[in-house]
Amino acid sequence: MDEDRPFDFSILDRLGAPYRQFDAGEKVFLEDEPGSEMYMVRSGRVDVITYGSVLENVRAGGIFGELALIDDGPRSAAAIAAEPTEVVAISKPAFLAIIRDDPQFALRVMGLLATRIRRMNKDV
């Protein structure tokens, strides 16, 4: 997400988005599972993993799991808490409400996706 402007979690609180706690090593979700939520890290760190390789370390303010929310497809990677972690689960209706309230949020998500694609292209 945009490092210059921290995410205002109060909109998630207003929407009643649930907070979830994970211990170090605990799975948030596994690859190929169906996904109906994306997640934003409040505290701690989540490793996004595929085929045993860590693709990304997601820290406070970062998001993960957005692909399954956007295209309704299965999870493309696993997400495992790397340390004690608190996340906010964002359903599709909540995601759309956030975008209505803060259209820049959609651009932040698209920017993150673009960064990930560029990083993958360099690795090919």
C-alpha positions in Angstrom: 0.0 0.0 0.0 1.0 3.6 -0.2 3.6 4.2 2.4 3.0 8.0 2.4 -0.6 7.7 3.6 -1.4 5.0 6.2 -4.7 3.3 5.8 -7.5 4.6 8.0 -8.8 1.5 9.7 -11.9 3.4 11.0 -13.8 2.7 7.8 -13.3 -1.0 8.4 -14.6 -0.6 12.0 -17.7 1.3 10.7 -18.3 -1.5 8.2 -18.0 -4.1 11.0 -15.1 -5.9 9.3 -13.9 -8.7 11.6 -10.5 -8.8 13.1 -8.7 -12.1 13.3 -5.6 -13.2 15.3 -3.1 -15.7 14.2 -0.2 -17.3 16.0 3.2 -17.6 14.3 3.1 -20.5 11.8 -0.7 -20.5 11.7 -2.4 -20.5 8.2 -4.6 -17.7 7.1 -5.5 -19.6 4.0 -4.0 -22.3 1.7 -3.3 -22.3 -2.0 -6.2 -23.4 -4.2 -8.8 -22.8 -1.4 -11.8 -20.7 -2.4 -11.5 -17.1 -1.2 -14.2 -14.6 -0.4 -12.2 -12.1 1.6 -9.0 -10.2 1.3 -7.0 -9.2 4.3 -5.2 -6.1 5.7 -2.5 -6.6 8.3 -3.0 -4.5 11.5 0.0 -5.9 13.3 2.6 -8.6 12.8 3.6 -10.2 9.5 2.2 -12.6 7.0 4.3 -14.6 4.5 2.6 -15.3 1.1 4.0 -18.6 -0.1 3.8 -20.8 -3.2 5.6 -24.1 -3.8 7.6 -23.5 -0.7 8.9 -20.1 -1.8 8.1 -16.9 0.0 6.7 -14.5 -2.6 6.1 -11.6 -0.2 6.2 -10.5 3.4 3.2 -8.4 4.2 3.5 -6.1 7.2 1.1 -3.7 9.0 -1.0 -1.7 6.5 -0.3 -4.2 3.7 -2.9 -6.3 2.0 -3.0 -9.9 0.6 -5.6 -12.2 -0.8 -7.1 -9.6 -3.1 -6.9 -11.7 -6.3 -9.5 -14.2 -5.1 -11.8 -11.3 -4.1 -11.4 -9.5 -7.4 -11.9 -12.5 -9.8 -13.7 -15.0 -7.5 -11.0 -17.6 -8.3 -9.2 -19.9 -5.9 -6.3 -18.7 -3.8 -3.1 -18.4 -5.9 -0.8 -18.9 -2.9 -0.9 -19.7 0.8 -0.7 -17.1 3.5 0.9 -18.0 6.8 1.4 -15.8 9.9 5.2 -15.3 10.3 4.8 -14.0 13.8 1.8 -13.2 16.1 -0.4 -11.3 13.7 -3.8 -9.5 13.6 -5.6 -9.0 10.3 -8.8 -7.4 9.2 -10.9 -9.6 6.9 -12.5 -7.6 4.1 -15.4 -9.1 2.3 -16.4 -8.1 -1.3 -19.3 -5.9 -0.1 -16.9 -4.2 2.4 -14.2 -3.8 -0.4 -16.8 -2.1 -2.6 -17.9 0.1 0.3 -14.3 1.2 1.0 -13.8 2.1 -2.7 -17.0 4.2 -2.6 -15.8 6.0 0.5 -12.1 6.2 -0.7 -11.7 5.8 -4.5 -8.0 6.1 -4.0 -8.0 2.7 -2.3 -8.8 1.0 -5.6 -5.8 2.7 -7.2 -3.6 1.6 -4.2 -4.8 -2.0 -4.8 -4.1 -1.8 -8.5 -0.7 -0.2 -7.8 0.2 -3.2 -5.6 -0.9 -5.6 -8.3 1.2 -3.8 -10.9 4.2 -3.9 -8.5 3.8 -7.7 -8.1 3.5 -8.2 -11.9 6.6 -6.1 -12.6 8.5 -8.1 -10.0 7.4 -11.4 -11.5 8.4 -10.2 -15.0 11.9 -9.5 -13.8 12.2 -13.0 -12.4 11.1 -14.6 -15.7 
